[in-house]
Amino acid sequence: IVREMYRWKLEYAFEEYGVNDHLQLDLNLNVKNLKTHGENKEMTSFLSKYGFLVFPPRVKVLPAETLAAMKMLAILGRSAGKDYYDLYKILSIKPFSRKQVLNEAHKYADLVFDFMHVKDSFLEDVLESIRNADEKQLSACDAYILKEHRPDWTALKKDLTRLIKLNIR
């Protein structure tokens, strides 16, 4: 289908609340063949907590197990902090069966990175990548995470390892 990435660098400031930050919004249209049906979700906005009335649109999203598998594939193919951060947030919400994650990883291996093959040691390989990831390299994405949510990358790697062992069985 289409292989494109749209990227916007955004800045926002609410001086009366002491909020001033930068975000990067990525829209990836790198979809060769979507193999899982998404579901419509009502989105929320962080601006609501500052008293702004925001009505975000309903957005079609992939199931959490699909997103978790895609983030693990990304971790195996690159060392971008956004993938570690996203996977940490997903696994903090709900557990998955090993079978669910492996099935989704097999479906999407060629969608995320061309010619990637999912081996039986998939989860162990992900854990190895997390262990070997350089915190300085992971922190390169800090500018795109709201200041109040920026992680200590050493702690995040440790917690992510724990969550994978605990929440994927």
Salt bridges, closest charged atoms under 4 A:
GLU11 OE1 - HIS22 ND1 3.93
ASP21 OD1 - ARG150 NH2 3.00
ASP26 OD1 - ARG7 NE 2.70
ASP26 OD2 - LYS82 NZ 3.45
GLU39 OE2 - LYS41 NZ 3.25
GLU42 OE1 - ARG58 NH1 3.02
ASP83 OD1 - LYS71 NZ 3.18
ASP83 OD2 - ARG78 NE 2.66
ASP86 OD2 - LYS71 NZ 2.79
GLU104 OE2 - LYS107 NZ 2.83
ASP110 OD1 - LYS35 NZ 3.17
ASP114 OD2 - ARG3 NH2 3.60
ASP114 OD1 - LYS32 NZ 2.41
GLU124 OE1 - ARG98 NH2 3.31
ASP125 OD2 - LYS119 NZ 3.77
GLU128 OE1 - ARG131 NH2 2.42
GLU135 OE2 - LYS157 NZ 3.04
GLU148 OE2 - LYS49 NZ 2.36
GLU148 OE2 - HIS149 NE2 3.61
